[in-house]
Amino acid sequence: LEALESLRVPAELPPAVPEGSTLLSVTDLPGPADPRPGTGEVSQTDPLCARLGGEISESAAWTVDGETGPWQFTDERWRFPSDRAAQRYVHERVDVLSEGLPQVRCARLGDYSALFIGKPGPRSSVSVFLVRVGPTLARLEARSEACDAGGDAATMVRLGRAATDLMRLASRTVS
């Protein structure tokens, strides 16, 4: 009986995203999802970001079990000391942040938003949604290497809207 007790699943699993974070949570995603390694790790390798006083502050990644197959989803946040610094970073790094994908029309969210969608291979797809609220920039990426799963425009805009709401809420509690 003691051996069986050690196999019990805890009543509540720890969240993949820390409480108080502006990152999306697994409940925002359009299907069952598992955190990927690297969630929460951030890299500080962009000299422009550093020069503008910004930092890559949060990151989370999941593998989503979509209706047409699995896809990878990444949610990243940059924080800058001012709206102007954040917008300058977006303006100067949009080609890198978007991975050079073509921009498509989308609903305007936050102070700035842009959606980029492309198909680098016959069955692969990549979508990047950038949205800025004040001095915070979100970069949402959906990537599928094996099928056309996830990352369609409607899904990315819905996820972008959820990220925008979280960033607006956070900016109100900080002010």
BAPADO-603333 format. One record per atom (N, C-alpha, C): atom name; x, y, z. Coordinates in pm, 1 decimal. Layout:
BEGIN
(r CA,(X,Y,Z))
...
This chain:
BEGIN
(r N,(82.3,-119.8,0.0))
(r CA,(0.0,0.0,0.0))
(r C,(87.0,126.6,0.0))
(r N,(197.2,123.0,72.5))
(r CA,(287.5,237.7,77.9))
(r C,(345.8,267.5,-59.9))
(r N,(377.6,163.8,-137.1))
(r CA,(431.8,182.5,-272.3))
(r C,(329.1,249.3,-362.4))
(r N,(201.8,214.3,-347.1))
(r CA,(96.6,275.7,-427.2))
(r C,(79.3,423.1,-391.6))
(r N,(92.2,457.0,-264.2))
(r CA,(79.5,595.6,-220.5))
(r C,(183.4,684.4,-287.7))
(r N,(304.8,629.6,-308.1))
(r CA,(410.6,710.2,-367.9))
(r C,(383.8,737.8,-516.0))
(r N,(294.1,662.5,-577.1))
(r CA,(261.1,681.2,-718.2))
(r C,(145.3,776.4,-739.6))
(r N,(80.5,819.3,-632.8))
(r CA,(-35.7,907.6,-645.8))
(r C,(4.0,1039.9,-708.5))
(r N,(-81.2,1088.3,-795.5))
(r CA,(-60.4,1218.6,-858.1))
(r C,(-106.2,1324.9,-760.4))
(r N,(-27.2,1431.4,-741.9))
(r CA,(-70.5,1537.4,-650.2))
(r C,(-204.8,1594.2,-694.1))
(r N,(-283.4,1639.3,-598.8))
(r CA,(-416.2,1694.2,-629.4))
(r C,(-405.2,1813.4,-723.0))
(r N,(-298.9,1890.8,-709.2))
(r CA,(-281.5,2007.1,-794.8))
(r C,(-138.0,2008.6,-846.0))
(r N,(-121.7,2004.3,-978.0))
(r CA,(11.5,2009.3,-1036.2))
(r C,(60.5,2153.7,-1036.9))
(r N,(191.0,2175.2,-1023.1))
(r CA,(242.2,2311.7,-1024.7))
(r C,(221.3,2374.6,-1162.2))
(r N,(189.0,2503.9,-1167.6))
(r CA,(167.0,2568.7,-1296.1))
(r C,(298.1,2582.1,-1372.6))
(r N,(290.9,2581.3,-1507.9))
(r CA,(409.7,2599.7,-1591.1))
(r C,(450.2,2746.4,-1593.3))
(r N,(357.7,2834.1,-1561.3))
(r CA,(383.5,2978.1,-1563.5))
(r C,(366.5,3031.0,-1421.3))
(r N,(464.8,3105.5,-1370.3))
(r CA,(455.8,3155.5,-1232.8))
(r C,(336.8,3248.2,-1211.2))
(r N,(282.6,3246.3,-1090.3))
(r CA,(172.4,3335.6,-1055.5))
(r C,(219.1,3480.3,-1068.4))
(r N,(133.4,3566.2,-1122.0))
(r CA,(169.0,3706.2,-1142.1))
(r C,(239.2,3733.2,-1274.0))
(r N,(263.4,3631.5,-1350.8))
(r CA,(330.9,3645.4,-1479.5))
(r C,(236.0,3704.0,-1583.2))
(r N,(291.2,3768.6,-1685.7))
(r CA,(208.9,3814.7,-1797.8))
(r C,(209.9,3713.6,-1911.8))
(r N,(272.8,3598.7,-1890.9))
(r CA,(274.0,3494.2,-1992.9))
(r C,(139.2,3423.2,-1998.8))
(r N,(108.4,3369.4,-2115.8))
(r CA,(-12.2,3288.2,-2129.3))
(r C,(4.4,3161.5,-2047.5))
(r N,(-106.5,3100.9,-2010.6))
(r CA,(-100.5,2974.7,-1937.4))
(r C,(-154.4,2863.9,-2026.9))
(r N,(-139.4,2742.8,-1982.6))
(r CA,(-183.3,2627.5,-2061.1))
(r C,(-333.4,2635.1,-2091.0))
(r N,(-410.0,2697.9,-2003.9))
(r CA,(-555.1,2707.7,-2027.0))
(r C,(-589.6,2804.2,-2140.0))
(r N,(-495.1,2889.1,-2180.8))
(r CA,(-518.0,2979.6,-2293.5))
(r C,(-498.8,2910.2,-2428.7))
(r N,(-429.5,2798.0,-2428.6))
(r CA,(-394.8,2729.9,-2553.8))
(r C,(-511.6,2647.2,-2605.7))
(r N,(-520.1,2631.2,-2738.7))
(r CA,(-636.6,2564.0,-2799.0))
(r C,(-626.5,2411.8,-2802.2))
(r N,(-582.5,2351.8,-2696.6))
(r CA,(-573.9,2206.1,-2691.0))
(r C,(-483.8,2166.4,-2575.7))
(r N,(-479.8,2037.2,-2546.0))
(r CA,(-390.9,1990.3,-2439.7))
(r C,(-246.5,2028.0,-2472.5))
(r N,(-169.7,2068.1,-2370.5))
(r CA,(-32.2,2111.6,-2393.4))
(r C,(56.7,2071.7,-2276.9))
(r N,(181.3,2043.2,-2308.9))
(r CA,(281.8,2009.3,-2208.5))
(r C,(394.8,2109.8,-2215.9))
(r N,(444.4,2156.4,-2098.7))
(r CA,(558.1,2248.3,-2100.4))
(r C,(678.6,2181.9,-2166.2))
(r N,(753.7,2260.5,-2242.3))
(r CA,(877.4,2212.1,-2303.8))
(r C,(995.1,2254.2,-2217.9))
(r N,(1105.4,2182.1,-2227.1))
(r CA,(1225.9,2223.8,-2154.6))
(r C,(1264.2,2366.0,-2194.3))
(r N,(1316.7,2439.4,-2100.1))
(r CA,(1357.4,2576.8,-2127.5))
(r C,(1255.5,2678.6,-2081.5))
(r N,(1137.9,2633.7,-2041.9))
(r CA,(1037.1,2727.9,-1994.6))
(r C,(1092.6,2805.5,-1876.0))
(r N,(1081.2,2936.7,-1885.0))
(r CA,(1129.5,3022.9,-1778.2))
(r C,(1272.1,3070.3,-1797.9))
(r N,(1349.0,3003.4,-1885.9))
(r CA,(1485.7,3047.6,-1910.7))
(r C,(1483.0,3163.5,-2009.1))
(r N,(1565.8,3262.6,-1984.3))
(r CA,(1572.2,3377.0,-2074.6))
(r C,(1716.2,3401.1,-2114.5))
(r N,(1734.2,3457.8,-2231.2))
(r CA,(1867.1,3485.2,-2283.4))
(r C,(1885.1,3636.2,-2294.7))
(r N,(1999.6,3685.7,-2259.5))
(r CA,(2027.4,3829.2,-2265.7))
(r C,(2137.4,3855.2,-2369.1))
(r N,(2118.7,3813.3,-2491.6))
(r CA,(2225.2,3823.8,-2590.5))
(r C,(2204.8,3934.3,-2693.0))
(r N,(2098.8,4012.3,-2684.5))
(r CA,(2071.6,4114.7,-2784.4))
(r C,(2126.5,4249.5,-2737.4))
(r N,(2234.2,4298.0,-2802.7))
(r CA,(2293.6,4424.6,-2758.2))
(r C,(2200.2,4544.5,-2772.5))
(r N,(2114.0,4548.4,-2875.0))
(r CA,(2020.6,4660.0,-2889.7))
(r C,(1924.1,4663.5,-2772.1))
(r N,(1873.5,4548.4,-2734.6))
(r CA,(1782.9,4539.9,-2619.5))
(r C,(1852.1,4596.5,-2495.7))
(r N,(1975.0,4556.5,-2472.1))
(r CA,(2049.6,4604.1,-2356.0))
(r C,(2075.3,4754.8,-2364.1))
(r N,(2112.5,4805.0,-2482.7))
(r CA,(2139.0,4948.5,-2499.9))
(r C,(2014.5,5032.1,-2470.7))
(r N,(1898.0,4978.2,-2503.9))
(r CA,(1773.0,5050.2,-2480.8))
(r C,(1720.7,5031.7,-2338.1))
(r N,(1795.9,4957.9,-2256.8))
(r CA,(1756.6,4937.0,-2117.4))
(r C,(1655.3,4826.3,-2099.4))
(r N,(1636.2,4745.5,-2201.9))
(r CA,(1537.0,4638.2,-2195.3))
(r C,(1596.6,4507.6,-2148.3))
(r N,(1508.3,4415.8,-2119.7))
(r CA,(1549.8,4280.9,-2082.5))
(r C,(1444.1,4182.1,-2128.5))
(r N,(1490.8,4064.6,-2165.7))
(r CA,(1397.5,3955.9,-2194.9))
(r C,(1361.9,3900.3,-2058.2))
(r N,(1238.6,3923.2,-2016.4))
(r CA,(1205.2,3899.3,-1876.5))
(r C,(1135.9,3766.7,-1847.9))
(r N,(1063.2,3714.0,-1944.4))
(r CA,(989.2,3590.1,-1919.4))
(r C,(982.2,3508.7,-2047.7))
(r N,(970.9,3378.6,-2031.7))
(r CA,(958.3,3290.3,-2147.4))
(r C,(890.5,3160.7,-2104.1))
(r N,(805.6,3108.6,-2190.8))
(r CA,(743.3,2978.2,-2166.5))
(r C,(724.9,2909.7,-2301.1))
(r N,(730.7,2778.3,-2301.4))
(r CA,(716.5,2703.0,-2426.2))
(r C,(638.2,2575.4,-2399.7))
(r N,(553.6,2539.8,-2495.8))
(r CA,(470.0,2420.3,-2483.9))
(r C,(468.9,2342.4,-2614.1))
(r N,(440.7,2214.8,-2602.5))
(r CA,(402.0,2133.2,-2717.2))
(r C,(251.2,2117.1,-2706.0))
(r N,(180.0,2163.5,-2809.0))
(r CA,(34.1,2161.6,-2808.3))
(r C,(-13.7,2045.7,-2895.0))
(r N,(-107.6,1969.7,-2843.6))
(r CA,(-167.0,1859.1,-2918.9))
(r C,(-287.6,1914.3,-2994.3))
(r N,(-263.2,1963.9,-3115.4))
(r CA,(-369.4,2024.0,-3195.4))
(r C,(-454.1,1920.8,-3266.5))
(r N,(-564.6,1967.2,-3324.0))
(r CA,(-656.8,1877.6,-3393.9))
(r C,(-591.0,1806.9,-3511.5))
(r N,(-497.5,1875.9,-3579.8))
(r CA,(-434.3,1815.4,-3696.9))
(r C,(-290.9,1772.0,-3670.4))
(r N,(-249.9,1773.6,-3545.6))
(r CA,(-115.4,1728.4,-3510.9))
(r C,(-49.7,1820.0,-3409.3))
(r N,(66.4,1779.1,-3358.5))
(r CA,(135.0,1858.2,-3256.2))
(r C,(203.3,1981.8,-3315.5))
(r N,(210.9,2086.6,-3234.9))
(r CA,(284.1,2206.4,-3273.4))
(r C,(349.5,2266.5,-3151.0))
(r N,(452.1,2345.7,-3174.6))
(r CA,(528.9,2408.4,-3067.5))
(r C,(482.0,2552.7,-3051.4))
(r N,(463.8,2594.5,-2928.2))
(r CA,(422.1,2731.6,-2901.3))
(r C,(518.1,2793.4,-2800.5))
(r N,(565.3,2914.3,-2831.0))
(r CA,(656.8,2986.6,-2742.7))
(r C,(598.8,3124.4,-2715.0))
(r N,(607.7,3166.7,-2590.6))
(r CA,(558.9,3297.1,-2545.5))
(r C,(674.9,3365.7,-2474.2))
(r N,(713.6,3484.1,-2524.2))
(r CA,(826.4,3557.5,-2466.5))
(r C,(784.5,3700.4,-2434.7))
(r N,(847.8,3759.3,-2332.1))
(r CA,(821.6,3898.7,-2295.3))
(r C,(952.6,3974.9,-2282.6))
(r N,(952.9,4096.1,-2336.3))
(r CA,(1062.3,4191.4,-2318.4))
(r C,(1004.1,4309.6,-2241.5))
(r N,(1079.9,4363.1,-2148.9))
(r CA,(1037.3,4483.6,-2076.8))
(r C,(1142.0,4591.8,-2097.0))
(r N,(1094.2,4712.0,-2125.2))
(r CA,(1179.8,4827.5,-2149.9))
(r C,(1145.1,4937.8,-2051.0))
(r N,(1235.1,5035.5,-2034.4))
(r CA,(1206.6,5141.9,-1938.3))
(r C,(1098.8,5239.4,-1985.9))
(r N,(1068.5,5240.3,-2116.3))
(r CA,(966.8,5332.6,-2167.2))
(r C,(898.1,5273.8,-2290.2))
(r N,(780.0,5329.5,-2319.8))
(r CA,(707.8,5290.1,-2442.0))
(r C,(794.3,5316.2,-2564.8))
(r N,(861.1,5431.6,-2564.1))
(r CA,(943.1,5471.2,-2679.0))
(r C,(1056.8,5371.0,-2704.1))
(r N,(1124.6,5328.3,-2597.8))
(r CA,(1233.0,5231.0,-2611.8))
(r C,(1179.8,5097.8,-2665.9))
(r N,(1064.8,5056.5,-2616.9))
(r CA,(1004.8,4931.0,-2664.3))
(r C,(969.5,4940.8,-2812.1))
(r N,(910.4,5052.6,-2853.9))
(r CA,(872.2,5067.4,-2993.9))
(r C,(995.4,5077.2,-3083.2))
(r N,(1099.9,5143.1,-3035.6))
(r CA,(1223.1,5150.3,-3114.7))
(r C,(1280.7,5010.8,-3134.8))
(r N,(1279.7,4930.1,-3028.8))
(r CA,(1329.8,4793.0,-3039.6))
(r C,(1250.8,4715.3,-3144.5))
(r N,(1118.1,4724.6,-3139.3))
(r CA,(1034.3,4655.3,-3237.9))
(r C,(1069.8,4704.0,-3378.4))
(r N,(1077.0,4834.4,-3395.9))
(r CA,(1103.8,4892.6,-3527.7))
(r C,(1237.4,4844.2,-3584.0))
(r N,(1340.3,4840.9,-3499.9))
(r CA,(1473.1,4803.1,-3547.5))
(r C,(1494.7,4652.3,-3556.5))
(r N,(1412.5,4573.9,-3488.1))
(r CA,(1432.7,4428.6,-3486.6))
(r C,(1317.3,4349.0,-3548.8))
(r N,(1225.1,4415.2,-3614.8))
(r CA,(1106.8,4344.3,-3664.3))
(r C,(1144.5,4230.6,-3760.0))
(r N,(1246.9,4248.0,-3843.3))
(r CA,(1286.8,4140.2,-3935.3))
(r C,(1337.8,4017.5,-3860.8))
(r N,(1409.2,4040.6,-3750.9))
(r CA,(1460.0,3929.2,-3671.1))
(r C,(1347.0,3866.7,-3589.7))
(r N,(1267.7,3950.9,-3523.1))
(r CA,(1158.2,3900.6,-3440.4))
(r C,(1056.6,3821.2,-3522.1))
(r N,(1034.5,3862.7,-3647.6))
(r CA,(936.1,3795.2,-3734.0))
(r C,(996.0,3681.5,-3814.2))
(r N,(1126.2,3658.8,-3799.4))
(r CA,(1198.3,3556.5,-3874.9))
(r C,(1188.2,3579.2,-4025.0))
(r N,(1165.4,3703.5,-4065.9))
(r CA,(1157.1,3735.7,-4207.9))
(r C,(1030.6,3686.4,-4276.4))
(r N,(932.5,3643.3,-4199.4))
(r CA,(807.1,3593.5,-4256.6))
(r C,(725.5,3709.4,-4312.0))
(r N,(639.3,3682.7,-4410.3))
(r CA,(553.9,3790.1,-4462.7))
(r C,(447.4,3831.0,-4360.2))
(r N,(421.7,3962.3,-4355.8))
(r CA,(320.2,4014.7,-4264.8))
(r C,(182.6,3998.5,-4327.7))
(r N,(84.9,3962.6,-4245.2))
(r CA,(-54.2,3950.8,-4289.7))
(r C,(-139.9,4045.5,-4207.2))
(r N,(-253.3,4082.9,-4261.2))
(r CA,(-343.6,4174.1,-4189.1))
(r C,(-399.1,4106.2,-4065.5))
(r N,(-414.5,4186.1,-3960.3))
(r CA,(-473.9,4133.5,-3837.6))
(r C,(-535.0,4248.3,-3759.5))
(r N,(-614.1,4212.6,-3661.8))
(r CA,(-675.0,4311.9,-3573.7))
(r C,(-566.1,4387.6,-3499.2))
(r N,(-589.1,4514.9,-3475.6))
(r CA,(-492.2,4593.2,-3398.2))
(r C,(-516.6,4566.3,-3250.0))
(r N,(-410.7,4528.7,-3182.6))
(r CA,(-416.8,4502.8,-3038.8))
(r C,(-308.9,4584.9,-2971.1))
(r N,(-332.5,4626.9,-2849.3))
(r CA,(-232.0,4700.2,-2775.4))
(r C,(-191.9,4828.1,-2846.7))
(r N,(-68.6,4872.8,-2820.6))
(r CA,(-15.3,4992.8,-2884.5))
(r C,(44.5,4962.4,-3021.1))
(r N,(78.8,4837.5,-3042.9))
(r CA,(135.5,4791.6,-3170.3))
(r C,(108.1,4643.0,-3179.4))
(r N,(72.2,4596.8,-3297.0))
(r CA,(61.2,4451.7,-3318.3))
(r C,(87.1,4420.5,-3464.5))
(r N,(142.1,4303.3,-3488.4))
(r CA,(169.8,4258.5,-3624.9))
(r C,(172.2,4105.8,-3625.3))
(r N,(118.4,4048.0,-3730.8))
(r CA,(113.2,3902.7,-3747.0))
(r C,(190.9,3864.8,-3871.4))
(r N,(275.5,3764.2,-3858.4))
(r CA,(358.7,3714.4,-3967.9))
(r C,(335.3,3564.3,-3979.9))
(r N,(306.3,3517.9,-4102.3))
(r CA,(279.1,3375.4,-4123.3))
(r C,(351.4,3329.1,-4249.7))
(r N,(414.4,3212.3,-4240.3))
(r CA,(482.4,3157.3,-4356.6))
(r C,(490.2,3006.5,-4351.0))
(r N,(525.0,2949.4,-4464.9))
(r CA,(539.0,2804.8,-4477.2))
(r C,(678.7,2775.3,-4532.0))
(r N,(776.4,2753.6,-4442.2))
(r CA,(912.8,2729.6,-4488.1))
(r C,(932.8,2595.2,-4557.4))
(r N,(839.7,2504.2,-4542.4))
(r CA,(849.0,2373.1,-4606.4))
(r C,(711.5,2330.1,-4652.9))
(r N,(702.9,2221.6,-4728.2))
(r CA,(573.0,2179.8,-4783.2))
(r C,(467.9,2147.0,-4678.2))
(r N,(509.5,2097.7,-4562.3))
(r CA,(412.4,2064.6,-4457.6))
(r C,(435.8,2142.4,-4329.3))
(r N,(531.5,2232.6,-4330.1))
(r CA,(562.1,2306.2,-4207.7))
(r C,(500.5,2445.0,-4212.5))
(r N,(480.9,2502.1,-4095.4))
(r CA,(426.8,2637.9,-4087.4))
(r C,(484.6,2707.9,-3965.0))
(r N,(499.5,2839.5,-3977.5))
(r CA,(547.7,2922.0,-3868.2))
(r C,(462.0,3047.4,-3864.3))
(r N,(418.6,3084.9,-3745.0))
(r CA,(343.6,3208.5,-3724.4))
(r C,(405.9,3282.9,-3607.8))
(r N,(419.0,3414.2,-3622.7))
(r CA,(472.9,3499.3,-3516.3))
(r C,(377.6,3616.5,-3498.2))
(r N,(336.4,3639.8,-3374.2))
(r CA,(250.8,3753.7,-3343.0))
(r C,(327.2,3841.8,-3245.9))
(r N,(345.4,3968.5,-3281.9))
(r CA,(409.6,4066.3,-3194.9))
(r C,(302.7,4162.3,-3143.7))
(r N,(304.8,4189.3,-3016.0))
(r CA,(211.7,4287.1,-2959.4))
(r C,(283.8,4362.3,-2847.4))
(r N,(268.2,4495.3,-2849.6))
(r CA,(329.2,4578.9,-2747.0))
(r C,(219.8,4651.9,-2671.2))
(r N,(231.4,4649.4,-2539.4))
(r CA,(144.2,4727.3,-2451.2))
(r C,(238.2,4809.3,-2364.5))
(r N,(240.0,4940.1,-2388.3))
(r CA,(331.8,5026.4,-2313.9))
(r C,(474.5,4980.4,-2333.8))
(r N,(550.3,4962.5,-2225.3))
(r CA,(690.0,4924.6,-2237.7))
(r C,(714.1,4773.3,-2245.2))
(r N,(607.3,4695.0,-2259.7))
(r CA,(620.3,4548.6,-2264.4))
(r C,(587.5,4496.9,-2403.4))
(r N,(674.7,4411.8,-2454.6))
(r CA,(657.8,4350.1,-2586.4))
(r C,(639.1,4200.1,-2569.0))
(r N,(538.3,4146.2,-2635.3))
(r CA,(517.8,4001.0,-2636.2))
(r C,(548.2,3948.8,-2776.0))
(r N,(613.2,3833.3,-2780.6))
(r CA,(636.5,3762.8,-2906.8))
(r C,(580.6,3622.4,-2888.8))
(r N,(476.7,3591.4,-2966.1))
(r CA,(413.5,3459.4,-2962.4))
(r C,(450.4,3387.1,-3091.0))
(r N,(496.2,3264.9,-3079.2))
(r CA,(536.9,3189.0,-3197.3))
(r C,(473.3,3051.5,-3196.3))
(r N,(414.1,3013.5,-3309.5))
(r CA,(362.5,2877.7,-3329.1))
(r C,(441.6,2816.6,-3443.2))
(r N,(489.9,2694.7,-3423.6))
(r CA,(574.2,2629.7,-3523.1))
(r C,(535.5,2482.7,-3534.2))
(r N,(513.8,2438.7,-3656.8))
(r CA,(485.6,2298.1,-3682.5))
(r C,(575.4,2251.8,-3795.2))
(r N,(654.9,2150.2,-3769.3))
(r CA,(746.9,2098.8,-3871.2))
(r C,(688.8,1980.5,-3948.3))
(r N,(586.3,1917.0,-3893.1))
(r CA,(536.6,1794.4,-3954.6))
(r C,(400.8,1808.6,-4021.1))
(r N,(329.8,1914.5,-3991.9))
(r CA,(195.4,1927.4,-4048.1))
(r C,(149.6,2071.8,-4038.2))
(r N,(35.6,2102.1,-4091.7))
(r CA,(-23.0,2235.9,-4086.6))
(r C,(-101.2,2255.7,-3957.5))
(r N,(-44.4,2219.6,-3846.3))
(r CA,(-115.3,2226.7,-3718.7))
(r C,(-88.5,2359.4,-3650.2))
(r N,(-191.1,2416.2,-3591.1))
(r CA,(-175.1,2534.9,-3508.3))
(r C,(-124.4,2656.2,-3582.8))
(r N,(-129.6,2770.8,-3517.2))
(r CA,(-70.5,2891.0,-3570.9))
(r C,(-146.0,2960.4,-3682.0))
(r N,(-272.0,2922.7,-3707.6))
(r CA,(-348.7,2994.9,-3809.1))
(r C,(-376.7,3135.3,-3756.1))
(r N,(-416.1,3225.8,-3846.3))
(r CA,(-434.1,3366.8,-3809.9))
(r C,(-533.8,3383.5,-3695.7))
(r N,(-646.3,3315.5,-3700.9))
(r CA,(-748.3,3331.9,-3596.5))
(r C,(-695.0,3286.9,-3460.1))
(r N,(-622.2,3176.1,-3456.1))
(r CA,(-565.0,3127.5,-3330.0))
(r C,(-462.7,3225.9,-3276.3))
(r N,(-375.8,3276.6,-3363.0))
(r CA,(-271.5,3368.4,-3318.5))
(r C,(-331.3,3500.1,-3267.6))
(r N,(-434.4,3550.2,-3333.8))
(r CA,(-498.0,3674.1,-3287.6))
(r C,(-566.6,3650.3,-3152.6))
(r N,(-630.7,3535.0,-3136.2))
(r CA,(-694.6,3503.1,-3008.2))
(r C,(-589.9,3496.5,-2896.2))
(r N,(-476.0,3431.8,-2922.9))
(r CA,(-369.8,3424.3,-2823.7))
(r C,(-308.7,3562.8,-2799.3))
(r N,(-295.1,3642.2,-2906.6))
(r CA,(-245.3,3778.5,-2893.4))
(r C,(-337.0,3864.6,-2808.4))
(r N,(-467.7,3845.9,-2825.0))
(r CA,(-564.9,3921.3,-2744.9))
(r C,(-552.2,3884.0,-2596.8))
(r N,(-534.7,3755.2,-2569.8))
(r CA,(-518.5,3711.1,-2430.4))
(r C,(-389.9,3768.8,-2370.6))
(r N,(-280.8,3770.7,-2447.8))
(r CA,(-154.3,3828.2,-2400.2))
(r C,(-170.3,3978.1,-2374.8))
(r N,(-239.7,4047.1,-2465.0))
(r CA,(-263.5,4190.4,-2448.9))
(r C,(-340.2,4217.5,-2319.7))
(r N,(-442.7,4139.3,-2293.6))
(r CA,(-521.8,4156.9,-2171.1))
(r C,(-435.0,4137.8,-2046.7))
(r N,(-347.9,4036.1,-2048.4))
(r CA,(-260.0,4011.8,-1934.0))
(r C,(-161.6,4127.1,-1913.8))
(r N,(-106.5,4179.9,-2022.9))
(r CA,(-10.9,4290.8,-2010.9))
(r C,(-80.3,4417.8,-1963.4))
(r N,(-202.4,4442.3,-2012.2))
(r CA,(-278.0,4560.2,-1965.2))
(r C,(-309.0,4548.9,-1816.3))
(r N,(-350.4,4431.9,-1773.3))
(r CA,(-380.8,4409.4,-1633.3))
(r C,(-256.8,4432.4,-1547.9))
(r N,(-143.2,4380.4,-1592.8))
(r CA,(-17.6,4397.5,-1517.8))
(r C,(22.9,4544.5,-1511.4))
(r N,(2.4,4618.6,-1619.8))
(r CA,(42.9,4759.7,-1619.4))
(r C,(-45.8,4842.0,-1525.0))
(r N,(-169.9,4801.6,-1505.3))
(r CA,(-258.7,4870.8,-1411.2))
(r C,(-219.1,4844.5,-1266.9))
(r N,(-174.6,4721.5,-1240.3))
(r CA,(-138.0,4688.0,-1101.8))
(r C,(-2.9,4746.8,-1063.5))
(r N,(82.4,4774.8,-1162.4))
(r CA,(213.1,4834.1,-1135.8))
(r C,(202.1,4984.1,-1116.4))
(r N,(112.3,5047.7,-1190.9))
(r CA,(99.0,5194.3,-1188.0))
(r C,(52.9,5244.7,-1054.2))
